[in-house]
Amino acid sequence: MPRPALLVIDMLNDFILPGAPLEVKGGRDIIPAIKSEIKKARDAGIPVFYLCDSHDKDDKEFRYWPPHAVSGSSGGNIIEELSPKKGDIVIPKKTLSSFFETPLHAELRKRKIDKLILTGVCTNICVLYAAFDGMIRGYGVEIPESCVAGLSAADHKYALSQLTEVLKIAKKRK
């Protein structure tokens, strides 16, 4: 029987709030669906992990993207509507990957997790890389389409195509 974990990726003020430095226009639209997935996970005893960009002020990523989710800033906080609760795991990340130089893999293994349910932003960046990194580490990966959003509709559609056609990752419920 699969042992899943729910991953909530980059649902941070600097991605979701209107006018945020890296505002994902569709990010606010997916909040109710993610909230529902979180409730279902908690009710079923499935662990909820929050993967959060947490950059240094001089992060080299800012050569390509505007400064965002700087460690200790309000922009790096998880949006209020999806606030973690006691027992949830919050993991900061410095790159596009939820696995690179983070304790995510060790925390999943400690809990004997073998399936990841991915939610959040951006479908075409951090969600895509989390899916790939999880897959190559042997996890089953599922992505509820109603729980992910890309920087643009075209980026979102492309990422979903890559996830299903190239990586063979399951999507569930639109």
Secondary structure, 3 states (H helix, E strand, C coil): CCCEEEEEECCEHHHHCCCCCCCCHHHCCCHHHHHHHHHHHHHHCCCEEEEEECECCCCHHHHCCCCCCECCCHHHCECHHHCCCCCCEEEEECCCCCCCCCCHHHHHHHCCCCEEEEEEECHHHHHHHHHHHHHHCCCEEEEEHHHEECCCHHHHHHHHHHHHHHCCCEEECC
